[in-house]
Amino acid sequence: MSDAQPDMFGATPHSTSPLIGLTVRLQRTVDRPCECGDTSVFIGEPAGPHVAALFCKNCRKHRGWLPKQAASFLRQTASAFGTSSSPIIVRDSRNSGPQ
């Protein structure tokens, strides 16, 4: 009997998304820096139902999953303006208070 967890989603093909490798700072990530102290993440390959993984830019630790709305925004931004060499800050309006 194997203790390995079954793969429920099958192999995910290698992504050709222009977002892979892009550095971003998500508001919720800035509020909760990585254990290494870094607040920037880079976008990694998708997995299963997730549009893309997020990894700490410094220590490469998995930090979470890129929300579909953020991925859509980043694709539109990259299409209109090209990719950026500096981190793009993505704020989640659900976390914003009155300004």
mmCIF file as gemmi writes it, N, C-alpha and C atoms, coordinates in Angstrom:
data_model
loop_
_atom_site.group_PDB
_atom_site.id
_atom_site.type_symbol
_atom_site.label_atom_id
_atom_site.label_alt_id
_atom_site.label_comp_id
_atom_site.label_asym_id
_atom_site.label_entity_id
_atom_site.label_seq_id
_atom_site.pdbx_PDB_ins_code
_atom_site.Cartn_x
_atom_site.Cartn_y
_atom_site.Cartn_z
_atom_site.occupancy
_atom_site.B_iso_or_equiv
_atom_site.pdbx_formal_charge
_atom_site.auth_seq_id
_atom_site.auth_asym_id
_atom_site.pdbx_PDB_model_num
ATOM 1 N N . MET Axp A 1 ? 0.845 -1.185 0 1 0 ? 1 A 1
ATOM 2 C CA . MET Axp A 1 ? 0 0 0 1 0 ? 1 A 1
ATOM 3 C C . MET Axp A 1 ? 0.888 1.244 0 1 0 ? 1 A 1
ATOM 4 N N . SER Axp A 2 ? 0.602 2.147 -0.884 1 0 ? 2 A 1
ATOM 5 C CA . SER Axp A 2 ? 1.4 3.351 -1.02 1 0 ? 2 A 1
ATOM 6 C C . SER Axp A 2 ? 0.809 4.489 -0.192 1 0 ? 2 A 1
ATOM 7 N N . ASP Axp A 3 ? 1.675 5.275 0.434 1 0 ? 3 A 1
ATOM 8 C CA . ASP Axp A 3 ? 1.234 6.446 1.19 1 0 ? 3 A 1
ATOM 9 C C . ASP Axp A 3 ? 1.191 7.699 0.323 1 0 ? 3 A 1
ATOM 10 N N . ALA Axp A 4 ? 1.554 7.562 -0.949 1 0 ? 4 A 1
ATOM 11 C CA . ALA Axp A 4 ? 1.583 8.716 -1.848 1 0 ? 4 A 1
ATOM 12 C C . ALA Axp A 4 ? 0.168 9.22 -2.107 1 0 ? 4 A 1
ATOM 13 N N . GLN Axp A 5 ? 0.023 10.518 -2.11 1 0 ? 5 A 1
ATOM 14 C CA . GLN Axp A 5 ? -1.277 11.122 -2.382 1 0 ? 5 A 1
ATOM 15 C C . GLN Axp A 5 ? -1.555 11.047 -3.878 1 0 ? 5 A 1
ATOM 16 N N . PRO Axp A 6 ? -2.756 10.612 -4.271 1 0 ? 6 A 1
ATOM 17 C CA . PRO Axp A 6 ? -3.06 10.53 -5.702 1 0 ? 6 A 1
ATOM 18 C C . PRO Axp A 6 ? -3.149 11.924 -6.326 1 0 ? 6 A 1
ATOM 19 N N . ASP Axp A 7 ? -2.791 12.005 -7.594 1 0 ? 7 A 1
ATOM 20 C CA . ASP Axp A 7 ? -2.87 13.262 -8.339 1 0 ? 7 A 1
ATOM 21 C C . ASP Axp A 7 ? -4.275 13.378 -8.902 1 0 ? 7 A 1
ATOM 22 N N . MET Axp A 8 ? -5.072 14.278 -8.345 1 0 ? 8 A 1
ATOM 23 C CA . MET Axp A 8 ? -6.476 14.401 -8.73 1 0 ? 8 A 1
ATOM 24 C C . MET Axp A 8 ? -6.675 15.142 -10.049 1 0 ? 8 A 1
ATOM 25 N N . PHE Axp A 9 ? -5.677 15.894 -10.497 1 0 ? 9 A 1
ATOM 26 C CA . PHE Axp A 9 ? -5.865 16.752 -11.663 1 0 ? 9 A 1
ATOM 27 C C . PHE Axp A 9 ? -5.038 16.338 -12.866 1 0 ? 9 A 1
ATOM 28 N N . GLY Axp A 10 ? -4.16 15.357 -12.715 1 0 ? 10 A 1
ATOM 29 C CA . GLY Axp A 10 ? -3.314 14.951 -13.825 1 0 ? 10 A 1
ATOM 30 C C . GLY Axp A 10 ? -2.195 15.945 -14.05 1 0 ? 10 A 1
ATOM 31 N N . ALA Axp A 11 ? -1.354 15.65 -14.988 1 0 ? 11 A 1
ATOM 32 C CA . ALA Axp A 11 ? -0.213 16.516 -15.281 1 0 ? 11 A 1
ATOM 33 C C . ALA Axp A 11 ? -0.697 17.827 -15.892 1 0 ? 11 A 1
ATOM 34 N N . THR Axp A 12 ? -0.116 18.911 -15.436 1 0 ? 12 A 1
ATOM 35 C CA . THR Axp A 12 ? -0.416 20.223 -15.995 1 0 ? 12 A 1
ATOM 36 C C . THR Axp A 12 ? 0.614 20.518 -17.074 1 0 ? 12 A 1
ATOM 37 N N . PRO Axp A 13 ? 0.182 20.79 -18.306 1 0 ? 13 A 1
ATOM 38 C CA . PRO Axp A 13 ? 1.164 21.072 -19.356 1 0 ? 13 A 1
ATOM 39 C C . PRO Axp A 13 ? 1.945 22.336 -19.045 1 0 ? 13 A 1
ATOM 40 N N . HIS Axp A 14 ? 3.177 22.401 -19.545 1 0 ? 14 A 1
ATOM 41 C CA . HIS Axp A 14 ? 4.015 23.579 -19.343 1 0 ? 14 A 1
ATOM 42 C C . HIS Axp A 14 ? 3.292 24.809 -19.891 1 0 ? 14 A 1
ATOM 43 N N . SER Axp A 15 ? 3.235 25.85 -19.102 1 0 ? 15 A 1
ATOM 44 C CA . SER Axp A 15 ? 2.514 27.058 -19.477 1 0 ? 15 A 1
ATOM 45 C C . SER Axp A 15 ? 3.365 27.954 -20.369 1 0 ? 15 A 1
ATOM 46 N N . THR Axp A 16 ? 2.718 28.588 -21.323 1 0 ? 16 A 1
ATOM 47 C CA . THR Axp A 16 ? 3.39 29.575 -22.169 1 0 ? 16 A 1
ATOM 48 C C . THR Axp A 16 ? 2.938 30.982 -21.8 1 0 ? 16 A 1
ATOM 49 N N . SER Axp A 17 ? 2.334 31.129 -20.628 1 0 ? 17 A 1
ATOM 50 C CA . SER Axp A 17 ? 1.817 32.415 -20.188 1 0 ? 17 A 1
ATOM 51 C C . SER Axp A 17 ? 2.946 33.433 -20.037 1 0 ? 17 A 1
ATOM 52 N N . PRO Axp A 18 ? 2.721 34.663 -20.497 1 0 ? 18 A 1
ATOM 53 C CA . PRO Axp A 18 ? 3.732 35.713 -20.314 1 0 ? 18 A 1
ATOM 54 C C . PRO Axp A 18 ? 3.876 36.126 -18.848 1 0 ? 18 A 1
ATOM 55 N N . LEU Axp A 19 ? 2.977 35.64 -18.003 1 0 ? 19 A 1
ATOM 56 C CA . LEU Axp A 19 ? 3.043 35.984 -16.582 1 0 ? 19 A 1
ATOM 57 C C . LEU Axp A 19 ? 4.1 35.18 -15.828 1 0 ? 19 A 1
ATOM 58 N N . ILE Axp A 20 ? 4.464 33.995 -16.339 1 0 ? 20 A 1
ATOM 59 C CA . ILE Axp A 20 ? 5.416 33.132 -15.642 1 0 ? 20 A 1
ATOM 60 C C . ILE Axp A 20 ? 6.745 33.877 -15.483 1 0 ? 20 A 1
ATOM 61 N N . GLY Axp A 21 ? 7.205 33.966 -14.244 1 0 ? 21 A 1
ATOM 62 C CA . GLY Axp A 21 ? 8.461 34.652 -13.944 1 0 ? 21 A 1
ATOM 63 C C . GLY Axp A 21 ? 8.304 36.116 -13.594 1 0 ? 21 A 1
ATOM 64 N N . LEU Axp A 22 ? 7.138 36.687 -13.832 1 0 ? 22 A 1
ATOM 65 C CA . LEU Axp A 22 ? 6.886 38.098 -13.527 1 0 ? 22 A 1
ATOM 66 C C . LEU Axp A 22 ? 6.906 38.316 -12.019 1 0 ? 22 A 1
ATOM 67 N N . THR Axp A 23 ? 7.537 39.386 -11.563 1 0 ? 23 A 1
ATOM 68 C CA . THR Axp A 23 ? 7.589 39.708 -10.14 1 0 ? 23 A 1
ATOM 69 C C . THR Axp A 23 ? 6.453 40.653 -9.79 1 0 ? 23 A 1
ATOM 70 N N . VAL Axp A 24 ? 5.717 40.316 -8.741 1 0 ? 24 A 1
ATOM 71 C CA . VAL Axp A 24 ? 4.605 41.145 -8.277 1 0 ? 24 A 1
ATOM 72 C C . VAL Axp A 24 ? 4.66 41.269 -6.762 1 0 ? 24 A 1
ATOM 73 N N . ARG Axp A 25 ? 3.976 42.264 -6.254 1 0 ? 25 A 1
ATOM 74 C CA . ARG Axp A 25 ? 3.763 42.412 -4.806 1 0 ? 25 A 1
ATOM 75 C C . ARG Axp A 25 ? 2.269 42.525 -4.599 1 0 ? 25 A 1
ATOM 76 N N . LEU Axp A 26 ? 1.69 41.513 -4.004 1 0 ? 26 A 1
ATOM 77 C CA . LEU Axp A 26 ? 0.27 41.549 -3.689 1 0 ? 26 A 1
ATOM 78 C C . LEU Axp A 26 ? 0.081 42.179 -2.327 1 0 ? 26 A 1
ATOM 79 N N . GLN Axp A 27 ? -0.953 42.958 -2.166 1 0 ? 27 A 1
ATOM 80 C CA . GLN Axp A 27 ? -1.186 43.667 -0.909 1 0 ? 27 A 1
ATOM 81 C C . GLN Axp A 27 ? -1.179 42.704 0.262 1 0 ? 27 A 1
ATOM 82 N N . ARG Axp A 28 ? -1.848 41.577 0.121 1 0 ? 28 A 1
ATOM 83 C CA . ARG Axp A 28 ? -1.894 40.642 1.24 1 0 ? 28 A 1
ATOM 84 C C . ARG Axp A 28 ? -0.52 40.051 1.528 1 0 ? 28 A 1
ATOM 85 N N . THR Axp A 29 ? 0.357 39.948 0.512 1 0 ? 29 A 1
ATOM 86 C CA . THR Axp A 29 ? 1.716 39.452 0.712 1 0 ? 29 A 1
ATOM 87 C C . THR Axp A 29 ? 2.556 40.506 1.421 1 0 ? 29 A 1
ATOM 88 N N . VAL Axp A 30 ? 2.344 41.771 1.063 1 0 ? 30 A 1
ATOM 89 C CA . VAL Axp A 30 ? 3.086 42.848 1.718 1 0 ? 30 A 1
ATOM 90 C C . VAL Axp A 30 ? 2.717 42.904 3.194 1 0 ? 30 A 1
ATOM 91 N N . ASP Axp A 31 ? 1.432 42.675 3.488 1 0 ? 31 A 1
ATOM 92 C CA . ASP Axp A 31 ? 0.982 42.674 4.877 1 0 ? 31 A 1
ATOM 93 C C . ASP Axp A 31 ? 1.562 41.503 5.659 1 0 ? 31 A 1
ATOM 94 N N . ARG Axp A 32 ? 1.861 40.422 4.96 1 0 ? 32 A 1
ATOM 95 C CA . ARG Axp A 32 ? 2.423 39.229 5.589 1 0 ? 32 A 1
ATOM 96 C C . ARG Axp A 32 ? 3.708 38.855 4.863 1 0 ? 32 A 1
ATOM 97 N N . PRO Axp A 33 ? 4.836 39.452 5.218 1 0 ? 33 A 1
ATOM 98 C CA . PRO Axp A 33 ? 6.07 39.096 4.511 1 0 ? 33 A 1
ATOM 99 C C . PRO Axp A 33 ? 6.414 37.627 4.722 1 0 ? 33 A 1
ATOM 100 N N . CYS Axp A 34 ? 7.211 37.098 3.832 1 0 ? 34 A 1
ATOM 101 C CA . CYS Axp A 34 ? 7.704 35.727 3.937 1 0 ? 34 A 1
ATOM 102 C C . CYS Axp A 34 ? 8.546 35.601 5.21 1 0 ? 34 A 1
ATOM 103 N N . GLU Axp A 35 ? 8.774 34.369 5.644 1 0 ? 35 A 1
ATOM 104 C CA . GLU Axp A 35 ? 9.621 34.138 6.814 1 0 ? 35 A 1
ATOM 105 C C . GLU Axp A 35 ? 11.005 34.757 6.643 1 0 ? 35 A 1
ATOM 106 N N . CYS Axp A 36 ? 11.47 34.862 5.384 1 0 ? 36 A 1
ATOM 107 C CA . CYS Axp A 36 ? 12.783 35.456 5.118 1 0 ? 36 A 1
ATOM 108 C C . CYS Axp A 36 ? 12.722 36.984 5.141 1 0 ? 36 A 1
ATOM 109 N N . GLY Axp A 37 ? 11.499 37.564 5.217 1 0 ? 37 A 1
ATOM 110 C CA . GLY Axp A 37 ? 11.323 39.01 5.289 1 0 ? 37 A 1
ATOM 111 C C . GLY Axp A 37 ? 10.99 39.674 3.965 1 0 ? 37 A 1
ATOM 112 N N . ASP Axp A 38 ? 11.085 38.942 2.852 1 0 ? 38 A 1
ATOM 113 C CA . ASP Axp A 38 ? 10.828 39.524 1.539 1 0 ? 38 A 1
ATOM 114 C C . ASP Axp A 38 ? 9.326 39.666 1.307 1 0 ? 38 A 1
ATOM 115 N N . THR Axp A 39 ? 8.932 40.696 0.563 1 0 ? 39 A 1
ATOM 116 C CA . THR Axp A 39 ? 7.523 40.922 0.26 1 0 ? 39 A 1
ATOM 117 C C . THR Axp A 39 ? 7.212 40.73 -1.221 1 0 ? 39 A 1
ATOM 118 N N . SER Axp A 40 ? 8.211 40.431 -2.035 1 0 ? 40 A 1
ATOM 119 C CA . SER Axp A 40 ? 7.984 40.226 -3.462 1 0 ? 40 A 1
ATOM 120 C C . SER Axp A 40 ? 7.843 38.743 -3.759 1 0 ? 40 A 1
ATOM 121 N N . VAL Axp A 41 ? 6.997 38.444 -4.727 1 0 ? 41 A 1
ATOM 122 C CA . VAL Axp A 41 ? 6.811 37.071 -5.171 1 0 ? 41 A 1
ATOM 123 C C . VAL Axp A 41 ? 6.973 37.032 -6.683 1 0 ? 41 A 1
ATOM 124 N N . PHE Axp A 42 ? 7.309 35.855 -7.202 1 0 ? 42 A 1
ATOM 125 C CA . PHE Axp A 42 ? 7.291 35.704 -8.65 1 0 ? 42 A 1
ATOM 126 C C . PHE Axp A 42 ? 6.225 34.68 -9.007 1 0 ? 42 A 1
ATOM 127 N N . ILE Axp A 43 ? 5.705 34.814 -10.212 1 0 ? 43 A 1
ATOM 128 C CA . ILE Axp A 43 ? 4.629 33.949 -10.668 1 0 ? 43 A 1
ATOM 129 C C . ILE Axp A 43 ? 5.228 32.692 -11.276 1 0 ? 43 A 1
ATOM 130 N N . GLY Axp A 44 ? 4.723 31.547 -10.787 1 0 ? 44 A 1
ATOM 131 C CA . GLY Axp A 44 ? 5.183 30.26 -11.282 1 0 ? 44 A 1
ATOM 132 C C . GLY Axp A 44 ? 4.117 29.568 -12.117 1 0 ? 44 A 1
ATOM 133 N N . GLU Axp A 45 ? 4.39 28.322 -12.439 1 0 ? 45 A 1
ATOM 134 C CA . GLU Axp A 45 ? 3.513 27.507 -13.276 1 0 ? 45 A 1
ATOM 135 C C . GLU Axp A 45 ? 2.154 27.27 -12.604 1 0 ? 45 A 1
ATOM 136 N N . PRO Axp A 46 ? 1.109 27.058 -13.404 1 0 ? 46 A 1
ATOM 137 C CA . PRO Axp A 46 ? -0.188 26.675 -12.854 1 0 ? 46 A 1
ATOM 138 C C . PRO Axp A 46 ? -0.133 25.239 -12.346 1 0 ? 46 A 1
ATOM 139 N N . ALA Axp A 47 ? -1.058 24.885 -11.488 1 0 ? 47 A 1
ATOM 140 C CA . ALA Axp A 47 ? -1.165 23.513 -10.985 1 0 ? 47 A 1
ATOM 141 C C . ALA Axp A 47 ? -2.63 23.202 -10.736 1 0 ? 47 A 1
ATOM 142 N N . GLY Axp A 48 ? -3.095 22.107 -11.288 1 0 ? 48 A 1
ATOM 143 C CA . GLY Axp A 48 ? -4.484 21.716 -11.094 1 0 ? 48 A 1
ATOM 144 C C . GLY Axp A 48 ? -5.435 22.827 -11.474 1 0 ? 48 A 1
ATOM 145 N N . PRO Axp A 49 ? -6.333 23.209 -10.565 1 0 ? 49 A 1
ATOM 146 C CA . PRO Axp A 49 ? -7.311 24.245 -10.888 1 0 ? 49 A 1
ATOM 147 C C . PRO Axp A 49 ? -6.759 25.666 -10.727 1 0 ? 49 A 1
ATOM 148 N N . HIS Axp A 50 ? -5.529 25.808 -10.263 1 0 ? 50 A 1
ATOM 149 C CA . HIS Axp A 50 ? -4.962 27.132 -9.981 1 0 ? 50 A 1
ATOM 150 C C . HIS Axp A 50 ? -4.337 27.737 -11.228 1 0 ? 50 A 1
ATOM 151 N N . VAL Axp A 51 ? -4.556 29.035 -11.397 1 0 ? 51 A 1
ATOM 152 C CA . VAL Axp A 51 ? -4.063 29.743 -12.579 1 0 ? 51 A 1
ATOM 153 C C . VAL Axp A 51 ? -2.544 29.921 -12.545 1 0 ? 51 A 1
ATOM 154 N N . ALA Axp A 52 ? -1.952 30.067 -11.356 1 0 ? 52 A 1
ATOM 155 C CA . ALA Axp A 52 ? -0.504 30.197 -11.223 1 0 ? 52 A 1
ATOM 156 C C . ALA Axp A 52 ? -0.121 30.147 -9.746 1 0 ? 52 A 1
ATOM 157 N N . ALA Axp A 53 ? 1.075 29.673 -9.492 1 0 ? 53 A 1
ATOM 158 C CA . ALA Axp A 53 ? 1.612 29.632 -8.132 1 0 ? 53 A 1
ATOM 159 C C . ALA Axp A 53 ? 2.389 30.912 -7.86 1 0 ? 53 A 1
ATOM 160 N N . LEU Axp A 54 ? 2.527 31.254 -6.587 1 0 ? 54 A 1
ATOM 161 C CA . LEU Axp A 54 ? 3.329 32.409 -6.175 1 0 ? 54 A 1
ATOM 162 C C . LEU Axp A 54 ? 4.454 31.906 -5.271 1 0 ? 54 A 1
ATOM 163 N N . PHE Axp A 55 ? 5.684 32.329 -5.579 1 0 ? 55 A 1
ATOM 164 C CA . PHE Axp A 55 ? 6.856 31.921 -4.813 1 0 ? 55 A 1
ATOM 165 C C . PHE Axp A 55 ? 7.628 33.147 -4.354 1 0 ? 55 A 1
ATOM 166 N N . CYS Axp A 56 ? 8.193 33.085 -3.149 1 0 ? 56 A 1
ATOM 167 C CA . CYS Axp A 56 ? 9.008 34.176 -2.632 1 0 ? 56 A 1
ATOM 168 C C . CYS Axp A 56 ? 10.172 34.413 -3.588 1 0 ? 56 A 1
ATOM 169 N N . LYS Axp A 57 ? 10.391 35.661 -3.937 1 0 ? 57 A 1
ATOM 170 C CA . LYS Axp A 57 ? 11.471 36.007 -4.863 1 0 ? 57 A 1
ATOM 171 C C . LYS Axp A 57 ? 12.836 35.734 -4.244 1 0 ? 57 A 1
ATOM 172 N N . ASN Axp A 58 ? 12.932 35.812 -2.928 1 0 ? 58 A 1
ATOM 173 C CA . ASN Axp A 58 ? 14.217 35.637 -2.255 1 0 ? 58 A 1
ATOM 174 C C . ASN Axp A 58 ? 14.539 34.169 -1.963 1 0 ? 58 A 1
ATOM 175 N N . CYS Axp A 59 ? 13.638 33.479 -1.256 1 0 ? 59 A 1
ATOM 176 C CA . CYS Axp A 59 ? 13.95 32.116 -0.8 1 0 ? 59 A 1
ATOM 177 C C . CYS Axp A 59 ? 13.217 31.025 -1.577 1 0 ? 59 A 1
ATOM 178 N N . ARG Axp A 60 ? 12.347 31.401 -2.509 1 0 ? 60 A 1
ATOM 179 C CA . ARG Axp A 60 ? 11.629 30.47 -3.378 1 0 ? 60 A 1
ATOM 180 C C . ARG Axp A 60 ? 10.555 29.631 -2.666 1 0 ? 60 A 1
ATOM 181 N N . LYS Axp A 61 ? 10.19 29.996 -1.453 1 0 ? 61 A 1
ATOM 182 C CA . LYS Axp A 61 ? 9.141 29.284 -0.721 1 0 ? 61 A 1
ATOM 183 C C . LYS Axp A 61 ? 7.786 29.57 -1.375 1 0 ? 61 A 1
ATOM 184 N N . HIS Axp A 62 ? 6.928 28.542 -1.448 1 0 ? 62 A 1
ATOM 185 C CA . HIS Axp A 62 ? 5.583 28.723 -2.002 1 0 ? 62 A 1
ATOM 186 C C . HIS Axp A 62 ? 4.803 29.661 -1.089 1 0 ? 62 A 1
ATOM 187 N N . ARG Axp A 63 ? 4.235 30.731 -1.668 1 0 ? 63 A 1
ATOM 188 C CA . ARG Axp A 63 ? 3.504 31.733 -0.871 1 0 ? 63 A 1
ATOM 189 C C . ARG Axp A 63 ? 2.006 31.707 -1.093 1 0 ? 63 A 1
ATOM 190 N N . GLY Axp A 64 ? 1.541 30.976 -2.088 1 0 ? 64 A 1
ATOM 191 C CA . GLY Axp A 64 ? 0.106 30.914 -2.329 1 0 ? 64 A 1
ATOM 192 C C . GLY Axp A 64 ? -0.197 30.782 -3.809 1 0 ? 64 A 1
ATOM 193 N N . TRP Axp A 65 ? -1.428 31.131 -4.163 1 0 ? 65 A 1
ATOM 194 C CA . TRP Axp A 65 ? -1.905 30.999 -5.541 1 0 ? 65 A 1
ATOM 195 C C . TRP Axp A 65 ? -2.356 32.36 -6.054 1 0 ? 65 A 1
ATOM 196 N N . LEU Axp A 66 ? -2.081 32.639 -7.305 1 0 ? 66 A 1
ATOM 197 C CA . LEU Axp A 66 ? -2.483 33.901 -7.919 1 0 ? 66 A 1
ATOM 198 C C . LEU Axp A 66 ? -3.989 33.88 -8.172 1 0 ? 66 A 1
ATOM 199 N N . PRO Axp A 67 ? -4.729 34.845 -7.619 1 0 ? 67 A 1
ATOM 200 C CA . PRO Axp A 67 ? -6.17 34.897 -7.878 1 0 ? 67 A 1
ATOM 201 C C . PRO Axp A 67 ? -6.454 35.109 -9.367 1 0 ? 67 A 1
ATOM 202 N N . LYS Axp A 68 ? -7.534 34.532 -9.857 1 0 ? 68 A 1
ATOM 203 C CA . LYS Axp A 68 ? -7.875 34.631 -11.282 1 0 ? 68 A 1
ATOM 204 C C . LYS Axp A 68 ? -8.055 36.079 -11.718 1 0 ? 68 A 1
ATOM 205 N N . GLN Axp A 69 ? -8.673 36.898 -10.862 1 0 ? 69 A 1
ATOM 206 C CA . GLN Axp A 69 ? -8.864 38.318 -11.219 1 0 ? 69 A 1
ATOM 207 C C . GLN Axp A 69 ? -7.529 39.038 -11.341 1 0 ? 69 A 1
ATOM 208 N N . ALA Axp A 70 ? -6.582 38.727 -10.456 1 0 ? 70 A 1
ATOM 209 C CA . ALA Axp A 70 ? -5.257 39.355 -10.524 1 0 ? 70 A 1
ATOM 210 C C . ALA Axp A 70 ? -4.534 38.908 -11.791 1 0 ? 70 A 1
ATOM 211 N N . ALA Axp A 71 ? -4.658 37.629 -12.144 1 0 ? 71 A 1
ATOM 212 C CA . ALA Axp A 71 ? -4.016 37.118 -13.365 1 0 ? 71 A 1
ATOM 213 C C . ALA Axp A 71 ? -4.585 37.831 -14.595 1 0 ? 71 A 1
ATOM 214 N N . SER Axp A 72 ? -5.892 38.014 -14.624 1 0 ? 72 A 1
ATOM 215 C CA . SER Axp A 72 ? -6.531 38.702 -15.742 1 0 ? 72 A 1
ATOM 216 C C . SER Axp A 72 ? -6.032 40.145 -15.841 1 0 ? 72 A 1
ATOM 217 N N . PHE Axp A 73 ? -5.974 40.839 -14.697 1 0 ? 73 A 1
ATOM 218 C CA . PHE Axp A 73 ? -5.468 42.213 -14.667 1 0 ? 73 A 1
ATOM 219 C C . PHE Axp A 73 ? -4.03 42.271 -15.176 1 0 ? 73 A 1
ATOM 220 N N . LEU Axp A 74 ? -3.188 41.36 -14.707 1 0 ? 74 A 1
ATOM 221 C CA . LEU Axp A 74 ? -1.778 41.357 -15.107 1 0 ? 74 A 1
ATOM 222 C C . LEU Axp A 74 ? -1.613 41.047 -16.598 1 0 ? 74 A 1
ATOM 223 N N . ARG Axp A 75 ? -2.427 40.131 -17.126 1 0 ? 75 A 1
ATOM 224 C CA . ARG Axp A 75 ? -2.366 39.838 -18.567 1 0 ? 75 A 1
ATOM 225 C C . ARG Axp A 75 ? -2.741 41.076 -19.382 1 0 ? 75 A 1
ATOM 226 N N . GLN Axp A 76 ? -3.82 41.761 -18.972 1 0 ? 76 A 1
ATOM 227 C CA . GLN Axp A 76 ? -4.254 42.966 -19.685 1 0 ? 76 A 1
ATOM 228 C C . GLN Axp A 76 ? -3.193 44.059 -19.6 1 0 ? 76 A 1
ATOM 229 N N . THR Axp A 77 ? -2.589 44.209 -18.434 1 0 ? 77 A 1
ATOM 230 C CA . THR Axp A 77 ? -1.548 45.223 -18.246 1 0 ? 77 A 1
ATOM 231 C C . THR Axp A 77 ? -0.335 44.915 -19.112 1 0 ? 77 A 1
ATOM 232 N N . ALA Axp A 78 ? 0.102 43.653 -19.116 1 0 ? 78 A 1
ATOM 233 C CA . ALA Axp A 78 ? 1.258 43.247 -19.92 1 0 ? 78 A 1
ATOM 234 C C . ALA Axp A 78 ? 0.966 43.411 -21.408 1 0 ? 78 A 1
ATOM 235 N N . SER Axp A 79 ? -0.274 43.134 -21.809 1 0 ? 79 A 1
ATOM 236 C CA . SER Axp A 79 ? -0.657 43.283 -23.208 1 0 ? 79 A 1
ATOM 237 C C . SER Axp A 79 ? -0.621 44.753 -23.628 1 0 ? 79 A 1
ATOM 238 N N . ALA Axp A 80 ? -1.084 45.631 -22.747 1 0 ? 80 A 1
ATOM 239 C CA . ALA Axp A 80 ? -1.15 47.061 -23.076 1 0 ? 80 A 1
ATOM 240 C C . ALA Axp A 80 ? 0.2 47.759 -22.962 1 0 ? 80 A 1
ATOM 241 N N . PHE Axp A 81 ? 1.005 47.389 -21.938 1 0 ? 81 A 1
ATOM 242 C CA . PHE Axp A 81 ? 2.223 48.135 -21.649 1 0 ? 81 A 1
ATOM 243 C C . PHE Axp A 81 ? 3.508 47.313 -21.726 1 0 ? 81 A 1
ATOM 244 N N . GLY Axp A 82 ? 3.4 46.011 -21.944 1 0 ? 82 A 1
ATOM 245 C CA . GLY Axp A 82 ? 4.57 45.143 -21.913 1 0 ? 82 A 1
ATOM 246 C C . GLY Axp A 82 ? 4.856 44.721 -20.48 1 0 ? 82 A 1
ATOM 247 N N . THR Axp A 83 ? 5.798 43.803 -20.325 1 0 ? 83 A 1
ATOM 248 C CA . THR Axp A 83 ? 6.14 43.35 -18.976 1 0 ? 83 A 1
ATOM 249 C C . THR Axp A 83 ? 7.085 44.343 -18.326 1 0 ? 83 A 1
ATOM 250 N N . SER Axp A 84 ? 7.054 44.387 -17.012 1 0 ? 84 A 1
ATOM 251 C CA . SER Axp A 84 ? 7.838 45.347 -16.249 1 0 ? 84 A 1
ATOM 252 C C . SER Axp A 84 ? 9.023 44.651 -15.592 1 0 ? 84 A 1
ATOM 253 N N . SER Axp A 85 ? 10.149 45.354 -15.491 1 0 ? 85 A 1
ATOM 254 C CA . SER Axp A 85 ? 11.315 44.789 -14.806 1 0 ? 85 A 1
ATOM 255 C C . SER Axp A 85 ? 11.218 45.009 -13.3 1 0 ? 85 A 1
ATOM 256 N N . SER Axp A 86 ? 10.386 45.943 -12.866 1 0 ? 86 A 1
ATOM 257 C CA . SER Axp A 86 ? 10.189 46.155 -11.428 1 0 ? 86 A 1
ATOM 258 C C . SER Axp A 86 ? 8.85 45.532 -11.024 1 0 ? 86 A 1
ATOM 259 N N . PRO Axp A 87 ? 8.706 45.172 -9.737 1 0 ? 87 A 1
ATOM 260 C CA . PRO Axp A 87 ? 7.473 44.511 -9.299 1 0 ? 87 A 1
ATOM 261 C C . PRO Axp A 87 ? 6.228 45.367 -9.538 1 0 ? 87 A 1
ATOM 262 N N . ILE Axp A 88 ? 5.175 44.72 -9.983 1 0 ? 88 A 1
ATOM 263 C CA . ILE Axp A 88 ? 3.867 45.372 -10.134 1 0 ? 88 A 1
ATOM 264 C C . ILE Axp A 88 ? 3.122 45.149 -8.829 1 0 ? 88 A 1
ATOM 265 N N . ILE Axp A 89 ? 2.608 46.21 -8.244 1 0 ? 89 A 1
ATOM 266 C CA . ILE Axp A 89 ? 1.868 46.092 -6.992 1 0 ? 89 A 1
ATOM 267 C C . ILE Axp A 89 ? 0.393 45.896 -7.322 1 0 ? 89 A 1
ATOM 268 N N . VAL Axp A 90 ? -0.167 44.801 -6.822 1 0 ? 90 A 1
ATOM 269 C CA . VAL Axp A 90 ? -1.578 44.48 -7.041 1 0 ? 90 A 1
ATOM 270 C C . VAL Axp A 90 ? -2.281 44.588 -5.7 1 0 ? 90 A 1
ATOM 271 N N . ARG Axp A 91 ? -3.243 45.501 -5.631 1 0 ? 91 A 1
ATOM 272 C CA . ARG Axp A 91 ? -3.994 45.697 -4.381 1 0 ? 91 A 1
ATOM 273 C C . ARG Axp A 91 ? -5.345 45.021 -4.524 1 0 ? 91 A 1
ATOM 274 N N . ASP Axp A 92 ? -5.786 44.417 -3.461 1 0 ? 92 A 1
ATOM 275 C CA . ASP Axp A 92 ? -7.092 43.763 -3.406 1 0 ? 92 A 1
ATOM 276 C C . ASP Axp A 92 ? -8.064 44.761 -2.796 1 0 ? 92 A 1
ATOM 277 N N . SER Axp A 93 ? -9.03 45.23 -3.588 1 0 ? 93 A 1
ATOM 278 C CA . SER Axp A 93 ? -9.955 46.257 -3.12 1 0 ? 93 A 1
ATOM 279 C C . SER Axp A 93 ? -10.807 45.781 -1.952 1 0 ? 93 A 1
ATOM 280 N N . ARG Axp A 94 ? -10.941 44.465 -1.776 1 0 ? 94 A 1
ATOM 281 C CA . ARG Axp A 94 ? -11.724 43.951 -0.637 1 0 ? 94 A 1
ATOM 282 C C . ARG Axp A 94 ? -11.027 44.246 0.681 1 0 ? 94 A 1
ATOM 283 N N . ASN Axp A 95 ? -9.7 44.472 0.639 1 0 ? 95 A 1
ATOM 284 C CA . ASN Axp A 95 ? -8.948 44.73 1.852 1 0 ? 95 A 1
ATOM 285 C C . ASN Axp A 95 ? -8.762 46.225 2.139 1 0 ? 95 A 1
ATOM 286 N N . SER Axp A 96 ? -9.2 47.057 1.232 1 0 ? 96 A 1
ATOM 287 C CA . SER Axp A 96 ? -8.99 48.492 1.379 1 0 ? 96 A 1
ATOM 288 C C . SER Axp A 96 ? -10.098 49.116 2.216 1 0 ? 96 A 1
ATOM 289 N N . GLY Axp A 97 ? -9.706 49.98 3.095 1 0 ? 97 A 1
ATOM 290 C CA . GLY Axp A 97 ? -10.674 50.716 3.893 1 0 ? 97 A 1
ATOM 291 C C . GLY Axp A 97 ? -10.977 52.041 3.209 1 0 ? 97 A 1
ATOM 292 N N . PRO Axp A 98 ? -11.759 52.903 3.841 1 0 ? 98 A 1
ATOM 293 C CA . PRO Axp A 98 ? -12.053 54.219 3.277 1 0 ? 98 A 1
ATOM 294 C C . PRO Axp A 98 ? -10.772 55.014 3.094 1 0 ? 98 A 1
ATOM 295 N N . GLN Axp A 99 ? -10.704 55.748 2 1 0 ? 99 A 1
ATOM 296 C CA . GLN Axp A 99 ? -9.497 56.547 1.749 1 0 ? 99 A 1
ATOM 297 C C . GLN Axp A 99 ? -9.836 57.986 1.536 1 0 ? 99 A 1
